[in-house]
């Protein structure tokens, strides 16, 4: 078995909550393979990036959170993906608003997902803080 029943259930719940967001993107998709599980694939630049196995709920959330942050802070149409920077106060607030609205759709206790979002943004800020100076 690729995933335990609990992990598969959690991954499915996350994907259901983010379904409209994922479907609205034209440059990536998440597909399921019986052999390796969920896979994040880039579809707008075939060959530019490989597939990434999403083996944990955290890996899935990391990719989705990062993508939404890029939507806010480094839109694909105006910047290159490597132009990341620490989020401004307004960008951070907008990222939190967008992601929290999606996380609220997940059934059950959302506190762990909201806490993970806090940790993710803190880590993101630590990674890129000072890059703009």
C-alpha positions as CSV (number, residue, x, y, z in Angstrom):
1,X,0.0,0.0,0.0
2,X,1.3,3.4,-1.0
3,X,-0.4,5.3,1.9
4,X,-1.9,4.2,5.2
5,X,-5.7,4.6,5.2
6,X,-5.3,7.7,7.5
7,X,-2.8,9.4,5.3
8,X,-4.8,8.7,2.1
9,X,-7.9,10.1,3.8
10,X,-6.1,13.3,4.9
11,X,-4.6,13.8,1.4
12,X,-8.0,13.3,-0.2
13,X,-9.5,15.9,2.2
14,X,-6.8,18.4,1.4
15,X,-7.3,17.8,-2.4
16,X,-11.1,18.3,-2.1
17,X,-10.6,21.6,-0.2
18,X,-8.1,22.8,-2.8
19,X,-9.9,21.4,-5.8
20,X,-11.1,24.7,-7.3
21,X,-7.7,26.3,-6.8
22,X,-6.0,23.3,-8.5
23,X,-8.5,23.2,-11.3
24,X,-8.0,27.0,-11.9
25,X,-4.3,26.7,-12.5
26,X,-3.0,26.0,-16.0
27,X,0.6,25.2,-15.2
28,X,0.4,22.3,-12.8
29,X,-1.8,19.4,-11.9
30,X,-2.0,16.7,-9.3
31,X,-2.6,13.2,-10.5
32,X,-3.0,9.8,-8.8
33,X,-1.0,6.7,-9.8
34,X,-1.7,3.3,-8.3
35,X,2.0,2.7,-8.4
36,X,3.4,5.8,-6.6
37,X,0.4,7.7,-5.3
38,X,-0.3,11.4,-5.8
39,X,2.1,13.3,-8.1
40,X,2.5,17.0,-8.7
41,X,3.3,17.6,-12.4
42,X,4.1,20.8,-14.3
43,X,2.0,21.0,-17.4
44,X,2.9,24.3,-19.0
45,X,6.5,23.6,-19.6
46,X,6.9,19.9,-20.3
47,X,10.4,18.8,-19.6
48,X,11.2,21.9,-17.5
49,X,10.6,20.2,-14.2
50,X,10.1,16.6,-13.2
51,X,7.2,15.1,-11.4
52,X,7.2,15.3,-7.6
53,X,5.7,12.5,-5.5
54,X,3.4,13.8,-2.7
55,X,4.0,11.2,-0.1
56,X,2.7,13.1,3.0
57,X,0.0,15.7,3.7
58,X,2.8,18.1,4.6
59,X,4.4,17.7,1.2
60,X,1.1,18.4,-0.5
61,X,0.4,21.4,1.7
62,X,4.0,22.7,1.1
63,X,3.5,22.7,-2.6
64,X,0.1,24.3,-2.5
65,X,1.1,27.0,0.1
66,X,4.1,27.8,-2.0
67,X,2.1,28.1,-5.1
68,X,-0.5,30.4,-3.5
69,X,2.3,32.5,-2.1
70,X,3.9,32.8,-5.5
71,X,0.4,33.9,-6.9
72,X,0.5,36.8,-4.5
73,X,4.2,37.7,-4.2
74,X,5.6,36.6,-7.6
75,X,2.9,36.3,-10.2
76,X,4.0,34.1,-13.1
77,X,3.0,36.6,-15.7
78,X,5.2,39.4,-14.2
79,X,8.2,37.7,-12.6
80,X,10.4,34.6,-12.9
81,X,9.8,31.9,-10.4
82,X,13.3,32.4,-8.9
83,X,12.4,36.0,-7.9
84,X,11.2,35.0,-4.5
85,X,11.5,37.4,-1.6
86,X,10.3,37.8,2.0
87,X,6.6,38.7,2.0
88,X,5.5,42.2,2.8
89,X,2.9,42.7,5.5
90,X,0.2,43.1,2.9
91,X,1.4,40.0,0.9
92,X,1.5,37.9,4.0
93,X,-2.0,39.0,5.0
94,X,-3.3,38.2,1.5
95,X,-1.6,34.8,1.5
96,X,-3.1,33.9,4.9
97,X,-6.6,35.1,3.7
98,X,-6.5,33.0,0.5
99,X,-5.1,29.9,2.2
100,X,-7.2,30.1,5.3
101,X,-10.4,30.4,3.2
102,X,-9.4,27.1,1.5
103,X,-8.3,25.3,4.7
104,X,-11.7,26.2,6.3
105,X,-13.3,23.8,3.8
106,X,-11.5,20.8,5.2
107,X,-13.8,18.7,7.4
108,X,-12.8,18.1,11.0
109,X,-10.3,19.8,13.1
110,X,-8.7,22.6,11.1
111,X,-6.4,23.8,13.9
112,X,-3.6,21.6,12.8
113,X,-3.7,22.9,9.3
114,X,-3.9,26.6,10.4
115,X,-0.9,25.9,12.8
116,X,1.0,24.3,9.9
117,X,0.3,27.4,7.8
118,X,1.7,29.6,10.5
119,X,4.9,27.5,10.6
120,X,5.1,27.4,6.8
121,X,4.9,31.2,6.5
122,X,7.4,31.7,9.4
123,X,9.8,29.4,7.7
124,X,9.2,31.1,4.3
125,X,10.0,34.5,5.8
126,X,13.1,33.2,7.5
127,X,14.3,31.7,4.2
128,X,13.9,34.9,2.2
129,X,14.3,37.6,4.9
130,X,17.2,39.9,3.9
131,X,17.2,38.8,0.3
132,X,15.8,42.2,-0.7
133,X,18.5,44.2,1.0
